[in-house]
Amino acid sequence: MLAADTLRSWGLPHERASHVVAEPAANAATHGRLPGRSFRLTLYVVGTTLRIEGTGTRGDRMPAPQAPDVMAESGRGLLLVEAPADRWGVAEGRFPRKTVWAELGFTPPEPASSRSGAVGD
């Protein structure tokens, strides 16, 4: 998954984030697109918080958590975002856009050694 590879390259934990990324991306691709318009997945870090945003081009129906029918094959998406996220929500953009976002706190990685030169030189 490109998002997990990106988080790894940033030196950030990616296991919990991978679960959160998958749901808004899948929903935006499946339910949030209009013909000829795609969706956007955005990852960014502010301090010790990773923010994940999935933006679709259909703003006619705002997602809301629901108690899924035990026999239903869908309807659990926001529960899958809510469980690992510290905070999450839905934001309306310029019509016809909507964004499902989630924030995950993390412990910053240890800084790399700042020593220069090789040992023994």
Residue, then its C-alpha position, 0 to 999 in steps of 0.5 A: m500500500l502506497a500510504a504505508d510505504t510513505l509513512r515508513s519512509w517518513g519514519l512513522p508507525h504505519e500499522r494502525a494508520s494502514h487500517v484507517v487509510a484503507e476505509p476512507a480511500a475505499n469509500a471515496a473510490t467506491h461511493g464518493r466519485l462522480p464519472g470523470r472525477s476521482f478522489r484524493l487521499t491526503l496524509y500529513v503530520v502536525g506535531t505528533t499527530l498524523r491526519i488522514e483525509g479521504t475526499g470524494t467528489r459526491g457531497d449529496r450524502m454525508p456519511a454517519p456511523q450506524a449500527p450495521d445489520v449483522m447480516a449486512e455486507s457493508g455499513r461498518g466503514l466508519l466504525l473501522v475508522e473510529a476504532p483506531a483513530d483518536r479523533w475523526g469526522v466528516a467535513e463538507g467542502r466546496f460542493p460537491r466534495k466531502t472529506v472523511w478525516a481521522e487523526l492518530g497520535f504517535t510517538p515521534p521517532e528517535p532522531a538519527s545520530s548527528r555524529s559526523g565522520a567515521v570512527g577511527d579516522 
